[in-house]
Amino acid sequence: MKMSSMMPDVQEVLIPSDEIQAKLRELGTRITTDYRGEKPLLIGILRGAIVVMGDLMRNIDLQCEIDFMDISSYGSGTSSSGVVRILKDLEEDITGRRVLIVEDIIDTGLTLSYLLRSLQARKPASLEICSLLSKPSRRRVDLDVKYLGFEVPDEFVVGYGLDYAGAYRNLPDICILKPEVFGGA
């Protein structure tokens, strides 16, 4: 495998791509079982979840539909501002639908909590969360995450859809970014 030119900015590979793919196969199997006979709507939260959702849905053996929302609470910083803005709303009507929100990472949970309230008001038949990563040490609200890949420590992680200022999303692994890269040193 070719070494990425971004690797000098990486402190450590936290979760290698083969472990990510194995976890997504496991989550896809669980979702297939739980939604058997249904046609769930997967809602990817842009932009980070696009990589997760692409691989996850290939591991779901059901007809499913997809839609996307773009929600911002970070700007270019490294922690949630708590102020949530919907930049792109759904195109699909979710009334009476089985909806699965797909996230790359849950940090404080503030953004996702806002999103859940917003989507619940649209009267879906069910509303569940699937997230590749969770940082429980930073959680500020309780969330019921039905499908969770990995818990990660309170480090700034990038790769596999996760970014810092728009970069590093295309790394195949989940990596800890060196603090000097994002001004954390």
RAKAFEN-V497332 format. One record per residue. N is the residue number from 1. PHI is phi in whole degrees, -180 to 180 (999 if undefined). OMEGA is omega in whole degrees, -180 to 180 (* if undefined). D_LAST is the distance of its C-alpha to the last C-alpha in Angstrom with 2 decimals. Layout:
((N	PHI	OMEGA	D_LAST) (N	PHI	OMEGA	D_LAST))
This chain:
((1	999	-179	30.35) (2	-71	179	28.74) (3	-76	-179	25.07) (4	-73	176	23.05) (5	-71	179	21.57) (6	-86	-175	18.50) (7	-60	177	17.90) (8	-61	178	15.70) (9	-84	-176	12.95) (10	-93	176	13.67) (11	-79	-175	12.22) (12	-163	170	15.45) (13	-83	-176	18.63) (14	-87	179	19.07) (15	-134	-179	22.53) (16	-69	-174	24.65) (17	-58	-180	26.99) (18	-66	176	30.10) (19	-71	177	28.98) (20	-62	-179	28.21) (21	-64	178	31.68) (22	-64	180	33.37) (23	-67	179	31.89) (24	-67	174	33.01) (25	-64	179	36.47) (26	-62	180	36.61) (27	-64	178	35.62) (28	-61	177	38.08) (29	-64	178	40.83) (30	-63	180	40.25) (31	-64	178	40.29) (32	-58	179	43.44) (33	-65	-175	45.13) (34	-68	-177	44.16) (35	-109	-178	45.25) (36	-49	179	48.30) (37	81	-179	50.97) (38	-112	175	48.62) (39	-128	-176	46.96) (40	-67	174	43.48) (41	-104	177	41.45) (42	-91	178	37.86) (43	-111	178	35.58) (44	-87	179	32.38) (45	-95	-177	29.55) (46	-71	0	28.36) (47	-100	-173	26.51) (48	-59	-174	24.54) (49	-77	-176	27.58) (50	-62	180	29.75) (51	-70	179	28.85) (52	-60	-176	29.26) (53	-64	179	32.49) (54	-58	-180	33.99) (55	-76	180	33.75) (56	-62	-174	34.59) (57	-68	175	37.75) (58	-72	177	39.03) (59	-103	177	39.09) (60	-104	-176	41.10) (61	-94	178	44.81) (62	-149	167	46.09) (63	-71	176	46.77) (64	-144	176	43.85) (65	-113	179	42.88) (66	-131	173	39.52) (67	-151	-177	38.14) (68	-136	170	34.79) (69	-129	174	33.02) (70	-119	-176	30.07) (71	-128	-178	28.25) (72	-124	170	25.22) (73	-142	-177	23.05) (74	-110	-168	19.65) (75	67	179	20.19) (76	-105	-179	17.23) (77	-80	-177	14.64) (78	-113	176	12.92) (79	-141	-176	15.19) (80	-63	180	18.94) (81	-83	-176	20.48) (82	85	177	23.63) (83	-96	-174	25.77) (84	-107	176	27.50) (85	-127	173	29.41) (86	-88	-179	31.77) (87	-91	175	31.56) (88	-143	-180	34.10) (89	-95	-180	36.56) (90	-67	172	38.72) (91	-97	-179	41.79) (92	-86	171	43.49) (93	-81	-177	45.32) (94	-99	180	44.02) (95	-56	179	46.95) (96	73	-178	48.35) (97	-94	170	45.93) (98	-86	-172	43.97) (99	-114	176	40.39) (100	-125	177	37.30) (101	-79	179	33.93) (102	-112	-179	31.60) (103	-121	173	27.84) (104	-83	-177	24.93) (105	-150	172	22.73) (106	-112	-177	23.34) (107	-102	180	20.39) (108	-71	-177	21.60) (109	89	-177	25.05) (110	-63	-179	25.77) (111	-64	-178	26.39) (112	-66	177	28.51) (113	-61	176	30.41) (114	-61	-179	31.35) (115	-62	179	32.40) (116	-59	178	34.53) (117	-61	-180	36.38) (118	-63	-178	37.00) (119	-74	179	38.33) (120	-61	179	40.34) (121	-65	-180	42.23) (122	-90	172	43.48) (123	61	173	45.38) (124	-72	176	44.33) (125	-65	176	46.33) (126	-152	-178	43.13) (127	-144	-179	39.41) (128	-124	-179	36.99) (129	-120	170	33.34) (130	-126	178	32.04) (131	-133	177	28.30) (132	-65	-175	26.76) (133	-129	173	23.69) (134	-142	174	23.08) (135	-113	-175	20.20) (136	-62	-179	22.52) (137	-67	-178	19.95) (138	-104	-174	19.14) (139	-63	178	22.85) (140	-113	176	24.41) (141	-137	177	27.83) (142	-79	178	30.10) (143	-134	176	30.86) (144	-96	-179	33.45) (145	-99	-175	32.00) (146	-72	-177	35.03) (147	-124	-177	33.49) (148	-124	178	30.05) (149	-79	-173	28.57) (150	-141	167	25.58) (151	-94	-179	23.41) (152	-123	179	19.72) (153	-72	-180	17.04) (154	-77	177	14.50) (155	-128	177	12.11) (156	-84	-176	11.74) (157	-105	179	14.85) (158	-137	178	16.66) (159	100	179	20.02) (160	50	178	23.59) (161	102	-180	23.58) (162	-83	-174	20.09) (163	-130	162	18.08) (164	-129	-180	15.12) (165	51	176	16.83) (166	87	-177	19.95) (167	-106	174	18.81) (168	82	-178	18.84) (169	-58	-174	21.68) (170	-89	171	24.00) (171	-66	-176	22.24) (172	-77	-178	24.87) (173	-110	169	22.63) (174	-88	-173	20.12) (175	-126	172	16.81) (176	-90	-180	13.29) (177	-80	177	11.04) (178	-62	-178	8.23) (179	-57	-179	4.85) (180	-67	180	4.96) (181	-72	-176	8.31) (182	-109	176	8.03) (183	79	-179	5.62) (184	-91	-177	3.78) (185	-86	*	0.00))
